[in-house]
Amino acid sequence: MAPRRTRGPRFRLHRAAIQAERWIPRRLHWWLARRVFADVAAGTCVLLFDDALRVLLVSSTYGAGWSTPGGFVGRGETAAAAARRELGEELGVHPALVEVAGSVRADRPVVDVVFCGRLPTGGELRPDYLEIRSCQWFALDGELPRWDPEVPAALATLRRCLGADGLAAVLTEEEQDRLRVLLVPDGR
């Protein structure tokens, strides 16, 4: 996976902000965010699957543990557009996505819109190594890493929505049945 090239001053400013963010204490970060943004922020998290129904998780340079690709929804931006933008920025991919449902975070004032997608066969990930430390596919029935609280919430949301008409665009009925078995309600 080759790193992607930078794109102008706005891109470099964004990267500098991301790098500076990791040095800000978490409480100060949330205090500043609440002064700039609304009391509740909207975010996106994308459950991206491969042909073996493994889920893609990323380890960011500014956080600990593994999480789903995604990020905050910008002003005037739809959640779907934000999810596509974040996948393009973080991983250099643009798969078809289906909105699953919303998921409320208990640990902070964020409402995540959960999307489900599939990396096209032969699709290559090109992580932005300034923002993404690493990315890896994980089998849901195997050993899972230490992850951000958003991951179990997103997986639980997906489990509740399996069988919905829209999911057929990215997951076959057999794959949805297999996910029902893999996503047992034990914290996964």
N, C-alpha and C positions, 0 to 999 in steps of 0.2 A: 504494500500500500504506500504509494508515493505521496508526500505532502503536497498540498495544493499551493499555488502561487498567490501572493498577496495582490490586492486590487485597489490601489489608490489610498489617499489620505483618510477617507472616512473609514475604510477597512482597518487601517493602522490605528486609528483612534479607538475603534471598537475593541481591537485586540489589547491595546494598552489598558483600557478600562477593565477588561476581563482579568488581565494579569494583576492589576492593582487591587481588584476585588478580593483576591485570596488573602491579602494582608490585613483586611478590615475585620475586626472581631465580629462574630455572628450577631450579637445583640446590637451593635452599632449599625451593622448592615441593615437589619430589619427596621431599626429606628429611622434610618435615612430613607429607606424604601417607603415606609408609611408616610413620611413627610412629602415625598414626591408623587406617590401613586395613591389610588383610592384605598379604603380600608381593606377591601378584598380584591386580590389580583386574579386575573384569568390567565391560565397557562394551558399548555398542551403537553400531552405525553403520548408517544407513539409506540405501540406494540408491533414491532416489525418482525415478521416470521420469514424463515427460509422454507425450502421444500421439505425439510425433515421436521418442520414445526418447532424448530428451536427459536428462541426469542433473542433478539439483539439487545444487549445492554452496553452502555458506555460508561467509562470512568472519566470524569471531567478533571481538568487541571485545577479547578477552583472548588472542588468538593471531595468528600470522602465516600468511598463505597461505589457501588454500581447503580445506575439509574437508567431510565428509558430515555431515548433521544426526545428532545422537545424543548420548550421554553415558554417565555411569557408572550402574551398576545399584545401587539402594539396598538396604540390608539388608531382607530379607524380601520383596523385589520380584522378580518374574520378569523375564527379559530382554525378553520381549514387552511387558510392562506398562511397563518403563522406556523402550522405544523409542516406544511410544504417548505416554507422558507427555512425553518430550523433544520430539517433534514438535508436541505441543499447546503446550508452553511456548515453544519457539523460533519456531515458524512459524504457530501457530494452526490447524493442520490435523489431521485424524484419518482418514487413508486406511487401507484394508485392507492388512495387511502379511503377508508370508510369510517365515518364518525360513529362511535359506539354509544357513549353517554358521558355524563359529567361525573366527576369524582371529587368529593370534598376532602381536603387535607385536614387531619386533626392536629398536626403539629405546627401549622402556620396558616395564615389567612389567605389560602389559595384555593381556587376552584379549577381543577384540571379537566379539560375536555379530552377524553380518551379516544384515540384513533387506532385503527387496526390496519395493517398493510402487509404487503408481501414484497420482498425484494425480487425483482424480475430475475428469472434464471439467467445466470451469466453476469448479473449486475455486480459491478465492482464497487466496494466501499473505498472512498478516498477521504479519510478523516482529516479534519483540520487540527493538526497537532498543537496549535496554540490554545485551543479550547478543549479538545478531546485527548486525554492521555492515552487511552486505548479503547478498543471496541472488540466485543467477542460474542459469539453465538453460544447460548446456554440451553441445554435440553431441560425441559421442565420436570422430567422424571429423574434427573441426575442430581449431582451435588451442585447446589446453588450458592453463589457468593454472598458476602455481606452486602446488603443493598439499602438504598434510600427508601423511606416509608412509602414513597409514591408507587413503587413497583407492586407490592402486594395489593394496594388499593386499585391500581389499574387492572391487575389480573382478576381481582374479584369482580370488578365492573364488567370485564369481558365475559366472565363466566355467567353472570346474570343475563347477559344479552345474547348468548349463543342461541342460534335458531332464528334470530331476527332476519327479516328479508334482506336488508342491506348488506349483511356480512357475506352473503353468497357471492358478492363481487370479488372478494379476496380469499375466502375460505370455502372449500366444498363442504357438503353435508357430512361426508366421512371425516374430514379434518375437524369440523366442529364437534362431532361425536367424540373423536379422540381427545380434543381439548377438554371436553366435559369430564373425562376420566382423569386427565393430567392435572386439571385445576381443582383438585379436591379442596374443600374449605378448611384446610389446616394451616392457613397462613400463606399459602402459595398463591 
